[in-house]
Amino acid sequence: MTARGSLWIPLLVLLLLAALSFWIERSVQTLPGGNATGETDPEGIMENFDALRTDQTGRPQYRLSAKKLRHYTGSKRTELESPHFVLLEPDSSEISATSRLATVSPDGNEVDLRGDVKILRAAGAGQPALTMQTARLIVFPERKL
C-alpha cells in the first residue's frame, strides 16, 4: 500500500501545477483587438500640440490644438484635453470651437467635443460676430461642418 501511496503524490502535484498554469494563462490572456490592461494605458501621449491641415494646394483648411492628446492602439481612438478647433476658410470669417474634452474618430473625420463647448465666429464680410455655448458638438472637419 505504501508503494501505491507514493505514486499518487507526484500525480497530485502534477495535476495541481496543470490547474495553476491554466488559471494563470486565463487571467493574463489578452482580448482580440485589446491589450492585457484593458486599454487603460495610452500608446502615445503628446502635450501642447498644434496640427494644421492643408488642402492639395497648401492652403490651410483647419487647425486642431490641445493641451494633451492620448492615442489608444486597440480601439484606435484619440482623446484630447482642452481642444481648440479652428476652421480656416479664406472666403469667410474664422470659426473656432473649444471644450474640456474631445474624441477623434479613428479615421479623423469626426471630432466629438464635450464639456463646456464654446463656438465663436469672428465678424466680417457683412456678418456679425457670433458666440454659442453647448454641452456637446460634433465637428466633421472634411465636410466643413
VMD Tcl script that builds the backbone (N, CA, C; Angstrom):
set m [mol new atoms 435]
animate dup $m
set s [atomselect $m all]
$s set {name element resname resid chain x y z} {
  {N N MET 1 A 0.812 -1.190 0.000}
  {CA C MET 1 A 0.000 0.000 0.000}
  {C C MET 1 A 0.862 1.263 0.000}
  {N N THR 2 A 1.991 1.229 0.668}
  {CA C THR 2 A 2.865 2.400 0.685}
  {C C THR 2 A 3.457 2.667 -0.688}
  {N N ALA 3 A 3.662 1.675 -1.484}
  {CA C ALA 3 A 4.176 1.870 -2.837}
  {C C ALA 3 A 3.142 2.587 -3.699}
  {N N ARG 4 A 1.866 2.212 -3.535}
  {CA C ARG 4 A 0.801 2.882 -4.292}
  {C C ARG 4 A 0.596 4.324 -3.817}
  {N N GLY 5 A 0.679 4.583 -2.533}
  {CA C GLY 5 A 0.512 5.925 -1.974}
  {C C GLY 5 A 1.589 6.864 -2.474}
  {N N SER 6 A 2.798 6.370 -2.638}
  {CA C SER 6 A 3.884 7.220 -3.122}
  {C C SER 6 A 3.709 7.572 -4.601}
  {N N LEU 7 A 2.915 6.822 -5.354}
  {CA C LEU 7 A 2.644 7.142 -6.758}
  {C C LEU 7 A 1.618 8.266 -6.892}
  {N N TRP 8 A 0.709 8.372 -5.946}
  {CA C TRP 8 A -0.336 9.388 -6.013}
  {C C TRP 8 A 0.197 10.800 -5.717}
  {N N ILE 9 A 1.201 10.915 -4.905}
  {CA C ILE 9 A 1.730 12.237 -4.523}
  {C C ILE 9 A 2.281 12.984 -5.742}
  {N N PRO 10 A 3.169 12.404 -6.572}
  {CA C PRO 10 A 3.644 13.136 -7.754}
  {C C PRO 10 A 2.516 13.440 -8.748}
  {N N LEU 11 A 1.561 12.508 -8.874}
  {CA C LEU 11 A 0.437 12.735 -9.775}
  {C C LEU 11 A -0.422 13.902 -9.284}
  {N N LEU 12 A -0.652 13.986 -7.990}
  {CA C LEU 12 A -1.418 15.082 -7.402}
  {C C LEU 12 A -0.701 16.424 -7.594}
  {N N VAL 13 A 0.623 16.442 -7.406}
  {CA C VAL 13 A 1.413 17.660 -7.606}
  {C C VAL 13 A 1.349 18.090 -9.075}
  {N N LEU 14 A 1.435 17.127 -9.996}
  {CA C LEU 14 A 1.360 17.415 -11.422}
  {C C LEU 14 A -0.006 18.003 -11.806}
  {N N LEU 15 A -1.088 17.442 -11.279}
  {CA C LEU 15 A -2.429 17.961 -11.543}
  {C C LEU 15 A -2.599 19.373 -10.973}
  {N N LEU 16 A -2.057 19.613 -9.796}
  {CA C LEU 16 A -2.122 20.932 -9.181}
  {C C LEU 16 A -1.369 21.967 -10.026}
  {N N LEU 17 A -0.186 21.601 -10.532}
  {CA C LEU 17 A 0.579 22.509 -11.390}
  {C C LEU 17 A -0.150 22.786 -12.703}
  {N N ALA 18 A -0.788 21.770 -13.274}
  {CA C ALA 18 A -1.548 21.957 -14.513}
  {C C ALA 18 A -2.719 22.909 -14.284}
  {N N ALA 19 A -3.437 22.746 -13.188}
  {CA C ALA 19 A -4.566 23.623 -12.878}
  {C C ALA 19 A -4.089 25.055 -12.638}
  {N N LEU 20 A -2.976 25.222 -11.934}
  {CA C LEU 20 A -2.420 26.544 -11.672}
  {C C LEU 20 A -1.974 27.215 -12.977}
  {N N SER 21 A -1.331 26.462 -13.862}
  {CA C SER 21 A -0.902 27.002 -15.157}
  {C C SER 21 A -2.099 27.455 -15.986}
  {N N PHE 22 A -3.161 26.657 -15.989}
  {CA C PHE 22 A -4.372 27.007 -16.725}
  {C C PHE 22 A -4.986 28.293 -16.171}
  {N N TRP 23 A -5.046 28.426 -14.857}
  {CA C TRP 23 A -5.616 29.607 -14.226}
  {C C TRP 23 A -4.792 30.860 -14.559}
  {N N ILE 24 A -3.464 30.756 -14.508}
  {CA C ILE 24 A -2.590 31.897 -14.808}
  {C C ILE 24 A -2.746 32.319 -16.268}
  {N N GLU 25 A -2.795 31.339 -17.164}
  {CA C GLU 25 A -2.942 31.640 -18.590}
  {C C GLU 25 A -4.258 32.360 -18.869}
  {N N ARG 26 A -5.330 31.965 -18.228}
  {CA C ARG 26 A -6.640 32.585 -18.425}
  {C C ARG 26 A -6.694 33.991 -17.835}
  {N N SER 27 A -6.012 34.230 -16.746}
  {CA C SER 27 A -6.098 35.535 -16.095}
  {C C SER 27 A -5.266 36.603 -16.798}
  {N N VAL 28 A -4.277 36.237 -17.591}
  {CA C VAL 28 A -3.465 37.225 -18.302}
  {C C VAL 28 A -3.709 37.219 -19.799}
  {N N GLN 29 A -4.663 36.457 -20.257}
  {CA C GLN 29 A -4.958 36.359 -21.682}
  {C C GLN 29 A -5.493 37.693 -22.192}
  {N N THR 30 A -4.995 38.151 -23.370}
  {CA C THR 30 A -5.461 39.407 -23.952}
  {C C THR 30 A -6.692 39.165 -24.802}
  {N N LEU 31 A -7.513 40.188 -24.867}
  {CA C LEU 31 A -8.707 40.132 -25.695}
  {C C LEU 31 A -8.339 40.502 -27.127}
  {N N PRO 32 A -9.049 39.971 -28.125}
  {CA C PRO 32 A -8.763 40.359 -29.507}
  {C C PRO 32 A -8.964 41.857 -29.689}
  {N N GLY 33 A -7.958 42.523 -30.276}
  {CA C GLY 33 A -8.068 43.959 -30.511}
  {C C GLY 33 A -7.768 44.807 -29.291}
  {N N GLY 34 A -7.416 44.231 -28.185}
  {CA C GLY 34 A -7.131 44.995 -26.975}
  {C C GLY 34 A -5.787 44.596 -26.403}
  {N N ASN 35 A -5.486 45.142 -25.235}
  {CA C ASN 35 A -4.265 44.745 -24.574}
  {C C ASN 35 A -4.602 44.151 -23.218}
  {N N ALA 36 A -3.593 43.643 -22.534}
  {CA C ALA 36 A -3.819 42.949 -21.265}
  {C C ALA 36 A -4.318 43.893 -20.174}
  {N N THR 37 A -4.109 45.192 -20.338}
  {CA C THR 37 A -4.540 46.138 -19.312}
  {C C THR 37 A -5.944 46.663 -19.556}
  {N N GLY 38 A -6.643 46.121 -20.528}
  {CA C GLY 38 A -7.998 46.590 -20.797}
  {C C GLY 38 A -8.020 47.970 -21.430}
  {N N GLU 39 A -6.939 48.348 -22.082}
  {CA C GLU 39 A -6.799 49.626 -22.769}
  {C C GLU 39 A -6.906 50.817 -21.853}
  {N N THR 40 A -6.406 50.691 -20.662}
  {CA C THR 40 A -6.402 51.844 -19.774}
  {C C THR 40 A -5.159 52.696 -19.989}
  {N N ASP 41 A -4.137 52.126 -20.610}
  {CA C ASP 41 A -2.895 52.852 -20.842}
  {C C ASP 41 A -2.801 53.277 -22.304}
  {N N PRO 42 A -2.585 54.561 -22.565}
  {CA C PRO 42 A -2.461 55.001 -23.954}
  {C C PRO 42 A -1.133 54.553 -24.556}
  {N N GLU 43 A -1.144 54.369 -25.876}
  {CA C GLU 43 A 0.086 54.007 -26.577}
  {C C GLU 43 A 0.991 55.227 -26.716}
  {N N GLY 44 A 0.382 56.386 -26.958}
  {CA C GLY 44 A 1.166 57.594 -27.132}
  {C C GLY 44 A 0.489 58.791 -26.496}
  {N N ILE 45 A 1.314 59.719 -25.999}
  {CA C ILE 45 A 0.808 60.947 -25.373}
  {C C ILE 45 A 1.597 62.124 -25.948}
  {N N MET 46 A 0.884 63.186 -26.334}
  {CA C MET 46 A 1.523 64.436 -26.752}
  {C C MET 46 A 0.945 65.552 -25.901}
  {N N GLU 47 A 1.791 66.494 -25.544}
  {CA C GLU 47 A 1.334 67.640 -24.772}
  {C C GLU 47 A 1.548 68.916 -25.574}
  {N N ASN 48 A 0.586 69.829 -25.446}
  {CA C ASN 48 A 0.656 71.139 -26.098}
  {C C ASN 48 A 0.967 71.022 -27.592}
  {N N PHE 49 A 0.138 70.285 -28.307}
  {CA C PHE 49 A 0.375 70.095 -29.732}
  {C C PHE 49 A -0.523 71.015 -30.551}
  {N N ASP 50 A -0.111 71.239 -31.788}
  {CA C ASP 50 A -0.851 72.080 -32.725}
  {C C ASP 50 A -0.707 71.446 -34.104}
  {N N ALA 51 A -1.827 71.027 -34.705}
  {CA C ALA 51 A -1.804 70.386 -36.022}
  {C C ALA 51 A -2.549 71.260 -37.020}
  {N N LEU 52 A -1.972 71.426 -38.193}
  {CA C LEU 52 A -2.576 72.228 -39.245}
  {C C LEU 52 A -2.847 71.334 -40.447}
  {N N ARG 53 A -4.077 71.327 -40.928}
  {CA C ARG 53 A -4.447 70.534 -42.106}
  {C C ARG 53 A -4.521 71.478 -43.301}
  {N N THR 54 A -3.870 71.089 -44.396}
  {CA C THR 54 A -3.900 71.895 -45.611}
  {C C THR 54 A -4.557 71.113 -46.743}
  {N N ASP 55 A -5.007 71.842 -47.763}
  {CA C ASP 55 A -5.559 71.159 -48.932}
  {C C ASP 55 A -4.418 70.797 -49.887}
  {N N GLN 56 A -4.745 70.322 -51.071}
  {CA C GLN 56 A -3.727 69.869 -52.026}
  {C C GLN 56 A -2.853 71.002 -52.546}
  {N N THR 57 A -3.359 72.221 -52.487}
  {CA C THR 57 A -2.568 73.359 -52.953}
  {C C THR 57 A -1.734 73.984 -51.837}
  {N N GLY 58 A -1.898 73.497 -50.616}
  {CA C GLY 58 A -1.129 74.009 -49.489}
  {C C GLY 58 A -1.838 75.066 -48.670}
  {N N ARG 59 A -3.081 75.393 -49.027}
  {CA C ARG 59 A -3.835 76.374 -48.245}
  {C C ARG 59 A -4.356 75.725 -46.966}
  {N N PRO 60 A -4.265 76.424 -45.828}
  {CA C PRO 60 A -4.767 75.857 -44.566}
  {C C PRO 60 A -6.279 75.639 -44.608}
  {N N GLN 61 A -6.727 74.475 -44.100}
  {CA C GLN 61 A -8.156 74.172 -44.005}
  {C C GLN 61 A -8.645 74.332 -42.571}
  {N N TYR 62 A -7.929 73.689 -41.638}
  {CA C TYR 62 A -8.294 73.818 -40.235}
  {C C TYR 62 A -7.086 73.536 -39.355}
  {N N ARG 63 A -7.203 74.015 -38.121}
  {CA C ARG 63 A -6.149 73.805 -37.132}
  {C C ARG 63 A -6.785 73.144 -35.915}
  {N N LEU 64 A -6.099 72.142 -35.367}
  {CA C LEU 64 A -6.551 71.470 -34.154}
  {C C LEU 64 A -5.395 71.466 -33.172}
  {N N SER 65 A -5.628 72.026 -31.994}
  {CA C SER 65 A -4.604 72.042 -30.950}
  {C C SER 65 A -5.248 71.577 -29.651}
  {N N ALA 66 A -4.407 71.134 -28.719}
  {CA C ALA 66 A -4.919 70.678 -27.424}
  {C C ALA 66 A -3.801 70.688 -26.398}
  {N N LYS 67 A -4.223 70.719 -25.143}
  {CA C LYS 67 A -3.283 70.663 -24.026}
  {C C LYS 67 A -2.624 69.285 -23.965}
  {N N LYS 68 A -3.428 68.223 -24.194}
  {CA C LYS 68 A -2.885 66.865 -24.143}
  {C C LYS 68 A -3.651 65.968 -25.106}
  {N N LEU 69 A -2.922 65.081 -25.797}
  {CA C LEU 69 A -3.503 64.099 -26.703}
  {C C LEU 69 A -3.094 62.716 -26.225}
  {N N ARG 70 A -4.054 61.796 -26.168}
  {CA C ARG 70 A -3.772 60.397 -25.811}
  {C C ARG 70 A -4.320 59.507 -26.918}
  {N N HIS 71 A -3.459 58.617 -27.447}
  {CA C HIS 71 A -3.898 57.702 -28.510}
  {C C HIS 71 A -3.869 56.267 -27.993}
  {N N TYR 72 A -4.966 55.532 -28.236}
  {CA C TYR 72 A -5.113 54.141 -27.814}
  {C C TYR 72 A -5.106 53.250 -29.051}
  {N N THR 73 A -4.173 52.287 -29.099}
  {CA C THR 73 A -3.985 51.449 -30.277}
  {C C THR 73 A -5.144 50.519 -30.556}
  {N N GLY 74 A -5.610 49.764 -29.562}
  {CA C GLY 74 A -6.636 48.749 -29.781}
  {C C GLY 74 A -7.899 49.301 -30.398}
  {N N SER 75 A -8.427 50.378 -29.841}
  {CA C SER 75 A -9.667 50.969 -30.363}
  {C C SER 75 A -9.386 52.059 -31.390}
  {N N LYS 76 A -8.114 52.415 -31.545}
  {CA C LYS 76 A -7.678 53.468 -32.466}
  {C C LYS 76 A -8.329 54.827 -32.173}
  {N N ARG 77 A -8.772 55.016 -30.950}
  {CA C ARG 77 A -9.389 56.296 -30.607}
  {C C ARG 77 A -8.321 57.256 -30.079}
  {N N THR 78 A -8.614 58.524 -30.218}
  {CA C THR 78 A -7.720 59.569 -29.745}
  {C C THR 78 A -8.534 60.509 -28.866}
  {N N GLU 79 A -8.032 60.783 -27.671}
  {CA C GLU 79 A -8.704 61.683 -26.733}
  {C C GLU 79 A -7.884 62.954 -26.574}
  {N N LEU 80 A -8.578 64.080 -26.490}
  {CA C LEU 80 A -7.928 65.377 -26.354}
  {C C LEU 80 A -8.414 66.084 -25.100}
  {N N GLU 81 A -7.483 66.735 -24.405}
  {CA C GLU 81 A -7.818 67.588 -23.257}
  {C C GLU 81 A -7.718 69.037 -23.706}
  {N N SER 82 A -8.717 69.832 -23.372}
  {CA C SER 82 A -8.766 71.258 -23.717}
  {C C SER 82 A -8.483 71.498 -25.205}
  {N N PRO 83 A -9.264 70.861 -26.088}
  {CA C PRO 83 A -9.023 71.055 -27.522}
  {C C PRO 83 A -9.506 72.418 -28.012}
  {N N HIS 84 A -8.879 72.869 -29.095}
  {CA C HIS 84 A -9.248 74.124 -29.753}
  {C C HIS 84 A -9.237 73.847 -31.256}
  {N N PHE 85 A -10.409 73.888 -31.874}
  {CA C PHE 85 A -10.569 73.614 -33.302}
  {C C PHE 85 A -10.867 74.926 -34.014}
  {N N VAL 86 A -10.132 75.214 -35.103}
  {CA C VAL 86 A -10.337 76.451 -35.859}
  {C C VAL 86 A -10.509 76.099 -37.332}
  {N N LEU 87 A -11.644 76.482 -37.906}
  {CA C LEU 87 A -11.912 76.293 -39.330}
  {C C LEU 87 A -11.375 77.512 -40.063}
  {N N LEU 88 A -10.470 77.290 -41.004}
  {CA C LEU 88 A -9.805 78.379 -41.712}
  {C C LEU 88 A -10.303 78.431 -43.155}
  {N N GLU 89 A -11.281 79.258 -43.399}
  {CA C GLU 89 A -11.849 79.419 -44.741}
  {C C GLU 89 A -11.445 80.784 -45.277}
  {N N PRO 90 A -10.826 80.848 -46.457}
  {CA C PRO 90 A -10.382 82.150 -46.973}
  {C C PRO 90 A -11.529 83.101 -47.317}
  {N N ASP 91 A -12.694 82.569 -47.668}
  {CA C ASP 91 A -13.818 83.412 -48.089}
  {C C ASP 91 A -14.783 83.776 -46.967}
  {N N SER 92 A -14.553 83.286 -45.758}
  {CA C SER 92 A -15.488 83.575 -44.665}
  {C C SER 92 A -14.730 83.855 -43.373}
  {N N SER 93 A -15.472 84.238 -42.362}
  {CA C SER 93 A -14.880 84.542 -41.059}
  {C C SER 93 A -14.357 83.273 -40.397}
  {N N GLU 94 A -13.343 83.455 -39.587}
  {CA C GLU 94 A -12.775 82.324 -38.844}
  {C C GLU 94 A -13.777 81.826 -37.807}
  {N N ILE 95 A -13.946 80.507 -37.733}
  {CA C ILE 95 A -14.837 79.882 -36.752}
  {C C ILE 95 A -13.988 78.991 -35.867}
  {N N SER 96 A -14.139 79.153 -34.547}
  {CA C SER 96 A -13.369 78.325 -33.620}
  {C C SER 96 A -14.299 77.684 -32.596}
  {N N ALA 97 A -13.867 76.531 -32.090}
  {CA C ALA 97 A -14.628 75.813 -31.061}
  {C C ALA 97 A -13.652 75.285 -30.022}
  {N N THR 98 A -14.004 75.457 -28.747}
  {CA C THR 98 A -13.194 74.935 -27.648}
  {C C THR 98 A -14.086 74.115 -26.722}
  {N N SER 99 A -13.459 73.210 -25.966}
  {CA C SER 99 A -14.201 72.403 -24.991}
  {C C SER 99 A -13.224 71.859 -23.958}
  {N N ARG 100 A -13.763 71.122 -22.994}
  {CA C ARG 100 A -12.907 70.489 -21.990}
  {C C ARG 100 A -12.284 69.206 -22.517}
  {N N LEU 101 A -13.083 68.392 -23.246}
  {CA C LEU 101 A -12.619 67.104 -23.764}
  {C C LEU 101 A -13.076 66.929 -25.201}
  {N N ALA 102 A -12.385 66.037 -25.924}
  {CA C ALA 102 A -12.809 65.675 -27.278}
  {C C ALA 102 A -12.298 64.282 -27.595}
  {N N THR 103 A -13.011 63.609 -28.499}
  {CA C THR 103 A -12.588 62.312 -29.014}
  {C C THR 103 A -12.553 62.421 -30.528}
  {N N VAL 104 A -11.437 61.976 -31.117}
  {CA C VAL 104 A -11.284 61.991 -32.565}
  {C C VAL 104 A -11.509 60.575 -33.069}
  {N N SER 105 A -12.334 60.422 -34.102}
  {CA C SER 105 A -12.622 59.099 -34.662}
  {C C SER 105 A -11.351 58.495 -35.263}
  {N N PRO 106 A -11.300 57.161 -35.413}
  {CA C PRO 106 A -10.102 56.510 -35.958}
  {C C PRO 106 A -9.671 57.049 -37.325}
  {N N ASP 107 A -10.621 57.426 -38.177}
  {CA C ASP 107 A -10.258 57.947 -39.499}
  {C C ASP 107 A -10.018 59.461 -39.492}
  {N N GLY 108 A -10.251 60.116 -38.358}
  {CA C GLY 108 A -10.022 61.549 -38.233}
  {C C GLY 108 A -11.101 62.416 -38.847}
  {N N ASN 109 A -12.182 61.818 -39.316}
  {CA C ASN 109 A -13.241 62.579 -39.976}
  {C C ASN 109 A -14.287 63.137 -39.023}
  {N N GLU 110 A -14.194 62.799 -37.734}
  {CA C GLU 110 A -15.185 63.262 -36.762}
  {C C GLU 110 A -14.484 63.638 -35.463}
  {N N VAL 111 A -14.793 64.827 -34.954}
  {CA C VAL 111 A -14.257 65.289 -33.671}
  {C C VAL 111 A -15.451 65.570 -32.768}
  {N N ASP 112 A -15.548 64.833 -31.662}
  {CA C ASP 112 A -16.664 64.953 -30.716}
  {C C ASP 112 A -16.205 65.800 -29.533}
  {N N LEU 113 A -16.619 67.073 -29.505}
  {CA C LEU 113 A -16.260 67.999 -28.426}
  {C C LEU 113 A -17.298 67.888 -27.316}
  {N N ARG 114 A -16.823 67.758 -26.052}
  {CA C ARG 114 A -17.731 67.587 -24.912}
  {C C ARG 114 A -17.282 68.454 -23.736}
  {N N GLY 115 A -18.274 68.963 -23.029}
  {CA C GLY 115 A -17.997 69.702 -21.797}
  {C C GLY 115 A -17.699 71.163 -22.028}
  {N N ASP 116 A -18.663 72.022 -21.732}
  {CA C ASP 116 A -18.491 73.472 -21.827}
  {C C ASP 116 A -17.964 73.894 -23.208}
  {N N VAL 117 A -18.659 73.492 -24.258}
  {CA C VAL 117 A -18.256 73.798 -25.632}
  {C C VAL 117 A -18.626 75.242 -25.958}
  {N N LYS 118 A -17.667 75.988 -26.511}
  {CA C LYS 118 A -17.886 77.376 -26.922}
  {C C LYS 118 A -17.510 77.507 -28.391}
  {N N ILE 119 A -18.423 78.086 -29.179}
  {CA C ILE 119 A -18.195 78.303 -30.598}
  {C C ILE 119 A -18.179 79.808 -30.845}
  {N N LEU 120 A -17.151 80.282 -31.530}
  {CA C LEU 120 A -17.009 81.711 -31.821}
  {C C LEU 120 A -16.810 81.907 -33.317}
  {N N ARG 121 A -17.530 82.861 -33.887}
  {CA C ARG 121 A -17.300 83.259 -35.274}
  {C C ARG 121 A -16.959 84.737 -35.260}
  {N N ALA 122 A -15.837 85.063 -35.855}
  {CA C ALA 122 A -15.411 86.458 -35.911}
  {C C ALA 122 A -16.303 87.235 -36.873}
  {N N ALA 123 A -16.449 88.525 -36.618}
  {CA C ALA 123 A -17.235 89.382 -37.510}
  {C C ALA 123 A -16.465 89.593 -38.810}
  {N N GLY 124 A -17.225 89.753 -39.882}
  {CA C GLY 124 A -16.572 90.019 -41.165}
  {C C GLY 124 A -17.488 89.752 -42.329}
  {N N ALA 125 A -17.198 90.393 -43.463}
  {CA C ALA 125 A -17.926 90.210 -44.728}
  {C C ALA 125 A -19.436 90.328 -44.537}
  {N N GLY 126 A -19.881 91.343 -43.830}
  {CA C GLY 126 A -21.310 91.559 -43.638}
  {C C GLY 126 A -21.952 90.646 -42.614}
  {N N GLN 127 A -21.155 89.895 -41.866}
  {CA C GLN 127 A -21.690 89.005 -40.823}
  {C C GLN 127 A -21.244 89.513 -39.457}
  {N N PRO 128 A -22.179 89.593 -38.514}
  {CA C PRO 128 A -21.775 89.995 -37.164}
  {C C PRO 128 A -21.057 88.843 -36.455}
  {N N ALA 129 A -20.357 89.183 -35.393}
  {CA C ALA 129 A -19.709 88.147 -34.577}
  {C C ALA 129 A -20.779 87.262 -33.954}
  {N N LEU 130 A -20.440 86.003 -33.732}
  {CA C LEU 130 A -21.402 85.043 -33.194}
  {C C LEU 130 A -20.730 84.235 -32.090}
  {N N THR 131 A -21.444 84.061 -30.970}
  {CA C THR 131 A -20.960 83.242 -29.861}
  {C C THR 131 A -22.063 82.274 -29.463}
  {N N MET 132 A -21.698 80.993 -29.336}
  {CA C MET 132 A -22.654 79.968 -28.906}
  {C C MET 132 A -22.003 79.100 -27.841}
  {N N GLN 133 A -22.838 78.538 -26.956}
  {CA C GLN 133 A -22.373 77.599 -25.943}
  {C C GLN 133 A -23.290 76.388 -25.945}
  {N N THR 134 A -22.698 75.205 -25.735}
  {CA C THR 134 A -23.463 73.966 -25.673}
  {C C THR 134 A -22.680 72.939 -24.863}
  {N N ALA 135 A -23.318 71.825 -24.550}
  {CA C ALA 135 A -22.648 70.763 -23.793}
  {C C ALA 135 A -21.844 69.843 -24.709}
  {N N ARG 136 A -22.289 69.735 -25.990}
  {CA C ARG 136 A -21.619 68.800 -26.902}
  {C C ARG 136 A -21.738 69.314 -28.338}
  {N N LEU 137 A -20.678 69.086 -29.111}
  {CA C LEU 137 A -20.673 69.465 -30.519}
  {C C LEU 137 A -19.852 68.442 -31.287}
  {N N ILE 138 A -20.416 67.927 -32.375}
  {CA C ILE 138 A -19.673 67.004 -33.234}
  {C C ILE 138 A -19.281 67.769 -34.487}
  {N N VAL 139 A -17.973 67.792 -34.765}
  {CA C VAL 139 A -17.429 68.524 -35.901}
  {C C VAL 139 A -16.960 67.516 -36.950}
  {N N PHE 140 A -17.278 67.799 -38.212}
  {CA C PHE 140 A -16.818 66.990 -39.338}
  {C C PHE 140 A -15.887 67.877 -40.171}
  {N N PRO 141 A -14.594 67.900 -39.854}
  {CA C PRO 141 A -13.667 68.844 -40.491}
  {C C PRO 141 A -13.618 68.743 -42.016}
  {N N GLU 142 A -13.630 67.543 -42.562}
  {CA C GLU 142 A -13.525 67.377 -44.008}
  {C C GLU 142 A -14.755 67.916 -44.733}
  {N N ARG 143 A -15.904 67.894 -44.062}
  {CA C ARG 143 A -17.142 68.399 -44.665}
  {C C ARG 143 A -17.404 69.850 -44.275}
  {N N LYS 144 A -16.502 70.423 -43.485}
  {CA C LYS 144 A -16.605 71.814 -43.022}
  {C C LYS 144 A -17.885 72.061 -42.239}
  {N N LEU 145 A -18.273 71.078 -41.417}
  {CA C LEU 145 A -19.464 71.184 -40.566}
  {C C LEU 145 A -19.068 71.167 -39.109}
}
mol reanalyze $m
mol bondsrecalc $m
mol representation Tube
mol addrep $m
